[in-house]
Amino acid sequence: MIKLFLLSFWVSLTIFYPCVAHSKAEVVLLKGKAIRIDSTGAKTFLKQGDVFLDDGTLVTDKKSLLRLKLDDGSVLSLGPESKMMIAQVLPGKPKVIDLIQGKLRAQINEHTPVPEEGHKMYIKTRTAALGVRGTDFLIVHNPKNHVTSTLTFKGDVNLFKKRDEDIQESLREELNDQKGRKSLIPNVDQEKDLVNLEDDLRHHSAVGVAPGQLSGAFPSYDKAAAPVKLSPTQFALLAQNSQLEMGAKGKVLKGRKNKKNPGPDNNSLVPVPPGDEPVPDDKTNYDKKNADGVRSGGILDLETGFYLAPPADAAYDPKTQTFEVPAEFGGVDAVTGEYIPPDGLKMDPLHGLVPLLGMGPDYKERDFSKLLAKFKTLNGSFNDRVSKALQIFKELSRLDIYSYVNYRFTTNAMENYYGEWRAITNAPTMLWDWKIQGGFQLYHSPTWLHYPKAYFYSIYHERDEMAIKRNDMMEMMFGWESHYKHYLFKKKARLVFDVEFKTEYLDYQKRRQYDYYSEDSGLKISERFQFNRNHLSELYYQIRAYQGYNKPDHGNIHNGGFTHRFFMGRYYDLQVNYEHSVRKEQWTDNSYKIDRLGGQIILLDLLPHTDVTGGYTWEWNYYQYQPATLPQHNVDRFRLDENMKRGFYYKANMSLNYRLGDFWKINGLYEYSRQRIQPGGYNKAFIEQSWGGGLVMVF
């Protein structure tokens, strides 16, 4: 009876829990040495015939090769001095490969059905997300320059380049992480990665890489490089080198000599190494280049990921639709297909083509002395040198800076007191408003970000009239943010704790001095999350304790709301937001309430380097006045501060931003606002219009 019960129980488990059948990977070929590191950090030297079922990190030695056969018949070949993690614990789900460094050749079984996720396998690097189906391809990732290049032999590879902000964040997480995770064990979660990687690959900037084409994900590029045809000679050699044999094994195959061409330089490399600027060439045969203006027929360097493009005077072959790389540029090994630079040069991952001798010690990531040395070698125009200097400074400092200055004309000068319009003058004026805000990424781990910050904001009116009072203003803020990074709906999310202290001063009645006006301290708790790549949401609650300019005018402010952004495609985004705000005075029980609903549409690259934003905001205002709580002389005094019993406010605005390089923008703006109130208020309805523009810096 017991045996029958156990048999029935085992059959039930088999039927209802098929997940007990694990995925597996088998070592079918091993040359040299390779180790496997499990989730606990334990290391095991691999040997041919080994089979493992769970996740693990695989590392190969110099002149070594590791080949794995997966349970679906796909084959992975890991080249020398390479490191990858394979996540495969979820049976029936696509495997996720994290290529940390080196070269990976993958031959995916084309007969395996495509799963519901969309791709049979996902590969990620620090800079890229890749999805493959029935595909044979090669991927190279160099952790020193963070270049990811991929070449397709059969099928198609879908490639998405990660945002520079995400790349920088991952670097800082590793630098501050004290758990040693960065050394050998990457943070890979198969279930969550499947959702996020597929989401990335559905982004409008992802590209498809067809057979014979090369593409890549390079830092500072807005999106993945446009696919370009590889040299037919190198492509044929790499296609047959399925075992990733490396090292000089045959003669060097070169193109025809061109004595007029002195040889390659860093202008010929894609991406261009930092500190080197490509020289613009003529537009001859531009239609024979790819969408980025790069000539086809170049050579891929398998160590650094650089693509060496043919020069401007290269011969064009209409049969292969590629240009020929001349002999002076080097060639490829006749057996392995590796790039062999010309005599006296070598390819460095950070500096590109450099002299073979006299390079000194190896370059290290985040080597501050090397970064500082870049300041001495800046070249190009003044604007180029300024931009490069700022980029180096940002890399060194971890500072974030946002600043703007506007000069504008407004038809109505007034004071905004925590959302309540006061001191409405109905007098036009010219004014300056400017702000500088900075933050410092003090600590950045995979779980936490600590971020001290501060800003200074000021408004100055040029009209020297008594009617325009309480308008010249200065405001200072000091604060601290702590971000808890986690997952929600299997997508990356952040719980943010934001503490701020603000102090405001006004030049009351143009007395040429700034007097204390108000101060407040607040705590804001917000959750930022995504349902998918096309939706970004934030829910928040904030409480602020404020002290006004006269003794009884203090109390608390409660704000709650949400913001949701729709990424609609390549050319426009849409954002909606709602907030409910209550300001209550502690001594009088007076309260002021605002319900604010708004929307903005952002048109991206409407004209070259130009974005346009248009928005509309509605506000419903309520003032609850409690005269019975104070003596009569105080009632009369506080009655003067009352703005309205009930009102409706709306604003339409439009701004235009023209990008100047990496950090600067020129902006123009227009605003139209109107307030209508019911009888019983002390201020009349108003209409305000503003025109102006200025300069913005985003660093």
MOLINKA-V555364 format. One record per pair of residues at least 6 apart in sequence whose C-alpha atoms are under 7 Angstrom apart, sorted by the first residue. I is the first residue (numbers start at 1). J is the second residue. Records with the same first field share a line. If there is no record, write none. Layout:
I: J  J
This chain:
19: 91
21: 91
22: 53  89  91
23: 53  71  88  89  91
24: 51  52  53  70  71
25: 51  52  53  68  69  70  71
26: 49  50  51  52  68  69  70
27: 48  49  50  51  67  68  69
28: 48  49  67  68  69
29: 48  66  67
30: 47  48  65  66  67
31: 64  65  66
32: 61  63  64  65
33: 60  61  64
34: 45  46  59  60  61
35: 43  44  45  46  58  59  60
36: 43  44  45  46  56  57  58  59
37: 43  44  56  57  58
38: 55  56  57
39: 56
54: 88  89
55: 86  87  88  89
56: 85  86
57: 84  85  86  185
58: 83  84  85
59: 82  83  84
60: 80  81  82  83
61: 80  81
62: 80  81
63: 80
64: 79  80
65: 78  79  80
66: 77  78  79
67: 76  77  78
68: 75  76  77
69: 75  76
72: 109  112
73: 109
74: 107  108  109
75: 106  107  108
76: 104  105  106  107
77: 104  105  106  243
78: 103  104  105
79: 102  103  104  244
81: 102
82: 101  102  103
83: 99  100  101  102
84: 97  98  99  100  101
85: 97  98  99
86: 96  97  98
87: 95  96  97  190
88: 95  96
94: 120  121
95: 121  122
96: 121  122  123  190
97: 122  123  124
98: 123  124  125
99: 124  125
100: 125
101: 141  142  143
102: 140  141  142
103: 139  140  141
104: 138  139  140
105: 137  138  139  242
106: 136  137  138
107: 135  136  137
108: 133  134  135  136
109: 134
110: 133  134  135
114: 120  133
117: 198
119: 131  132  133
120: 132  133
121: 131  132  133
122: 130  131  132
123: 129  130  131
124: 130
126: 146  167
127: 146  148  161  162  167  217  218
128: 148  159  160  161  162  217
129: 159  160  161  197  200  201
130: 157  158  159  160
131: 157  158  159
132: 156  157  158
134: 155
135: 154  155  156
136: 152  153  154  155
137: 151  152  153  154
138: 150  151  152
139: 149  150  151
140: 148  149  150  302  305
141: 147  148  149  305
142: 148  304  305
144: 349  350  365
145: 349  350
146: 218  219
147: 217  218  305
148: 216  217  218  305
149: 215  216  217  305
150: 214  215  216
151: 212  213  214  215
152: 209  210  211  212  213  214
153: 211  212  239
154: 211
155: 210  211
156: 208  209  210  211
157: 208  209  210
158: 201  206  207  208  209
159: 201  206  207  208  224
160: 200  201  205  206  207  224
161: 217  223  224
164: 219  220
172: 444
173: 444  445  446
174: 182  445
176: 443  444  445
177: 445
192: 490  491
195: 490
196: 491
199: 532  533
200: 533
204: 569  570
205: 223
206: 224
207: 224
209: 215  227
212: 229  230  235
213: 227  228  229  230
214: 227  228  229  230
215: 225  226  227  228
216: 224  225
217: 224  225
218: 271
226: 290  291  292
227: 290
228: 290  296
229: 296  297  322
230: 296  297  298  299
231: 297  298  299
232: 297
234: 299  332  337
237: 335  336  337
238: 336  337
241: 336
245: 336
246: 336
248: 333
249: 333  335  336
250: 333  334  335
251: 333  334
252: 331  332  333  334
253: 331  332  333  334
254: 326  327  330  331  332
255: 324  325  326  327
256: 326  327
257: 326  327  328
258: 326
262: 328
263: 328  329
264: 329
265: 353
266: 272  273  276  352  353
267: 277  278  279
268: 308  309  311
269: 306  307  308  309
270: 306  307  308
271: 306
272: 278
273: 350  351  352
275: 378
281: 312
286: 293
288: 295
289: 295  296
294: 309
295: 309  310  323
296: 309  322  323
297: 310  322  323  324
298: 307  308  309  310  325
299: 307  308  309  339
300: 306  307  308  339
301: 307  338  339
302: 338
304: 348  349
310: 323  324  325
314: 323  324  325  326
315: 323  324
316: 322  323  324
317: 323
328: 342
329: 341  342
330: 340  341  342
331: 339  340  341
332: 338  339  340
333: 339  340
344: 355  356
345: 353  354  355  356
346: 353  354  355  356
347: 353  354
348: 354
371: 392
375: 389
378: 385
379: 385
387: 662
398: 440  441
399: 438  439  440  441
400: 438  439  440  699
401: 437  438  439  698  699
402: 436  437  438  697  698  699
403: 435  436  437  696  697  698
404: 434  435  436  695  696  697
405: 433  434  435  694  695  696
406: 432  433  434  692  693  694  695
407: 431  432  433  692  693  694
408: 430  431  432  690  691  692  693
409: 429  430  431  690  691  692
410: 428  429  430  688  689  690  691
411: 427  428  429  688  689  690
412: 425  426  427  428  688
413: 424  425  426  427  428  429  468
414: 421  422  423  424  425  471
415: 421  422  423  424  470  471
416: 422
422: 643
425: 467  468
429: 461  462  463
430: 461  462  463
431: 459  460  461  462
432: 459  460  461
433: 458  459  460
434: 457  458  459
435: 456  457  458
436: 455  456  457
437: 454  455  456
438: 453  454  455
439: 451  452  453  454
440: 451  452  453
441: 450  451
442: 450  451
443: 449  450
444: 450
447: 484  485  486
448: 482  483  484  485
449: 482  483  484
450: 481  482  483
451: 480  481  482
452: 479  480  481
453: 478  479  480
454: 477  478  479
455: 476  477  478
456: 475  476  477
457: 474  475  476
458: 473  474  475
459: 472  473  474
460: 472  473
461: 472
466: 509  510
469: 508  509  510
470: 506  507  508  509
471: 506  507
472: 506  507
473: 505  506  507
474: 504  505  506
475: 502  503  504  505
476: 502  503  504
477: 500  501  502  503
478: 500  501  502
479: 499  500  501
480: 498  499  500
481: 496  497  498  499
482: 496  497  498
483: 494  495  496  497
484: 494  495  496
485: 493  494  495
486: 492  493  494
487: 493
488: 529
489: 531
491: 530  531
492: 529
493: 528  529  530
494: 527  528  529
495: 526  527  528
496: 525  526  527
497: 524  525  526
498: 523  524  525
499: 522  523  524
500: 521  522  523
501: 520  521  522
502: 519  520  521
503: 518  519  520
504: 516  517  518  519
505: 514  515  516  517
506: 514  515  516  517
507: 513  514  515
516: 549
517: 548  549
518: 547  548  549
519: 546  547  548
520: 544  545  546  547
521: 544  545  546
522: 542  543  544  545
523: 542  543  544
524: 540  541  542  543
525: 540  541  542
526: 538  539  540  541
527: 538  539  540
528: 537  538  539
529: 536  537  538
530: 536  537
534: 566  567  568
535: 565  566  567
536: 564  565  566
537: 563  564  565
538: 562  563  564
539: 561  562  563
540: 560  561  562
541: 559  560  561
542: 558  559  560
543: 557  558  559
544: 556  557  558
545: 555  556  557
546: 554  555  556
547: 553  554  555
548: 554
552: 587
553: 585
554: 585  586
555: 584  585  586
556: 583  584  585
557: 582  583  584
558: 581  582  583
559: 579  580  581  582
560: 579  580  581
561: 578  579  580
562: 577  578  579
563: 576  577  578
564: 575  576  577
565: 574  575  576
566: 573  574  575
567: 573  574
568: 574
571: 603  604  605
572: 602  603  604
573: 601  602  603
574: 600  601  602
575: 599  600  601
576: 598  599  600
577: 597  598  599
578: 596  597  598
579: 595  596  597
580: 594  595  596
581: 593  594  595
582: 591  592  593  594
583: 591  592  593
584: 590  591  592
585: 591
588: 626  629  630
589: 626
590: 624  625  626
591: 623  624  625
592: 622  623  624
593: 621  622  623
594: 619  620  621  622
595: 619  620  621
596: 618  619  620
597: 617  618  619
598: 616  617  618
599: 615  616  617
600: 613  614  615  616
601: 613  614  615
602: 612  613  614
603: 611  612  613
604: 610  611  612
605: 611
609: 658  659
610: 657  658  659
611: 656  657  658
612: 655  656  657
613: 654  655  656
614: 653  654  655
615: 652  653  654
616: 651  652  653
617: 650  651  652
618: 649  650  651
619: 648  649  650
620: 647  648  649
621: 646  647  648
622: 645  646  647
623: 644  645  646
627: 635
642: 682
643: 681  682  683
644: 677  680  681  682  683
645: 678  680  681
646: 677  678
647: 675  676  677  678
648: 675  676  677
649: 674  675  676
650: 673  674  675
651: 672  673  674
652: 671  672  673
653: 670  671  672
654: 669  670  671
655: 667  668  669  670
656: 667  668  669
657: 665  666  667  668
658: 665  666  667
659: 665  666
663: 697  698  699
664: 696  697  698
665: 695  696  697
666: 694  695  696
667: 693  694  695
668: 692  693  694
669: 691  692  693
670: 690  691  692
671: 689  690  691
672: 688  689  690
673: 687  688  689
674: 686  687  688
675: 685  686  687
676: 685
677: 685
